[in-house]
């Protein structure tokens, strides 16, 4: 099987801020990535419904990191397992595990990609179009080249290089529309 991607809402940053919220499907596994701040929850729930998915059907939620603009709407998905850099959470269970290399499904896995925060992770999905990476290593297609909030700029640039070395066909950034990486993509 290969995963499919639906962008539920493309994020933005500026005077107002919203995270990019995405849905990955791989068989019975339904993953929402970064259900954070949006102007209205309908911007998540409407496209999810249009994709034929009820919030209760979402099996997994991934947080690229713990900033509220990427986590605020997690409670919309009551049956999901929640994934961050070091554990899986569901109901009253906390299961320690490192995220790096963790498989959510045959086509969806997590990767440690520190930089914006020391705990950042990216979600990698093998699709029929190639590798898709959902990540906060870039806010949008233009970067920024130097993340002004990066806790470790050297780690950020190393993580970007590592992701780009995987030759992704598409990057879904933390605060913007998906883009195909090029030689001009900030490293």
N, C-alpha and C positions, 0 to 999 in steps of 0.2 A: 504494500500500500504506500501511497504517498499522501502527504498532507496537502490541504488546501488552505488558502489565506483569504480572509475577508477583513478589510479595514472597516471597523464600525464607525470610528470618527478620527479624522486627522487632527492632530494637536497643533498648538501654536504657543508662542511665548512672546511677551511684550507687556503692554499695559494690562492685559488679561492673559491668563495661562490655562492651557488645557493639555492633557497628555494624549498621545495617540493611543487609541484603544483598538485592539485587534482580536479576531477570532481565528483560531487554527482548528481544523478538523482532521482527524486521522482515525477512520473507522468510528468506533463508539466513543473515542476520546475527543472531548470538546474543550478547548483551552482558550480562556480569555487572558490577554496579556495587558497589564498596566491599566486596570479599571480606575483611573484617577479622576482628577478634577475635569469637569465639563460644564458648560453653561447651563445645561439641563440634562437630567438623567435620561430623558427621552432620546438624547443623542447617542446613548449606548443601547437602551432597550428597544428603540424603534428599529434600527438596523439589525439587531439581534433577532427580533421577531421576523423581519423580512427575510432573514437567512433561515427561517424555520426552526429557530432554537428558542426554547423558553429558558429563563434564568435558572430554573431548577434542574435543567438538563446539563448545565455546564459542569464538567467533571473536575476541571483544574483551573486555577488562577495563578498566574506568575507575576511576581513583582520584580521589575528590573532592579529596584532599590526601594528603600523605605521612605522616600519623601512623599508627603501627602498628595502632591499633584499626580502621583502614580498609584496610589492605594486607596484613596478616599471612598470609592464606591464598591469596595470588595464585598460588603454585606449584601449586595444585590444577588449574590450567587450562593444560596444557602446550603447546597449539597456539595459544593466544590471542596477539593483539597487545595490548600494555598501553599505556594512554593516561594521561598526566598533563598538567599545565599547559603543557609546552613541547616534548614529544616523544612519539614512538611507539617502543616497544621490542618487539622480537621476536627470540628466540634471541640472536644476537650483533650484531644491528642496532640502531642508535640513530639515529632519523630526527628531526631537529629540525623543529618546526612549532609555531606558536602554537595553543593549543586553541580560542580564541574563534572560533566559527563553523565549526569543523571538523565535517564530516559523516561519521558512521560508516555511515550508510545514508540512503535517501531520507527516513526519518521520525525519525531520531535524530541529534542534533547536540550539540556541547559549547559551553559559554559560560563565559567568565571571570567569576567571582563572588568577588572577594577580600573578606576580612574576617576570617573565623576564622583563616586564614593568608593571606599575600599571594599564594599560589599556588593558592587554591581554584578549582575548576571545578564546574559543575553540568552534568547531563545532561538534555537536553530531548527529550521524545518526543511526537510527534503520534500520538494514539490515536483510536479511534472515539468515545471519551468526551470528547475534548478534549486539551489540553496537560497532560502530566505532567512535573513537574520533580523530579529526584532531586538532593538538595543538602544541604550541611552548613551552610547559612545558618540553619537551625533545627535544634535537636537533637530537638525534638518539637513538638507542636502549640502548646504554651505558650511556645516560644522556646528558651532563656530570652530575655527581652526584651533583656537586655544579656549577651552571651556573655562569661563571665569569662575566657576564654582567647583572645579575639579579639586578633590582632596589630594590627588597625586598626579600631576600633569605627565610625569614620565610614564607612569603606569597606564594612563589614558592613551598615550601615543603608542605604547607597546601593545595594548589591547586592540587598538585600531589596526595596527599592522598585522596582528595575528588573525583577526577576522577577515581582513582583505586578502590574506594569504590563502584563505579557504575558497576564494573566487565566488563569492555570493553573486547571484543574479539580481537580487533585490535586497535593499536595506530598508527596514521600517524604523525610522528614528523616533526618539522620545517625544518630539514636539513638532512634527511636520508630516507632509505626505511622503509616501514610499518613493525611493529613487534607486536607479541602477548605478552602482559605483563606477567611477571612471578614473583615469589618471589624475584628475583634478580633485578627487575626493580628499578632503583633509585627512592627513595621517597623523 
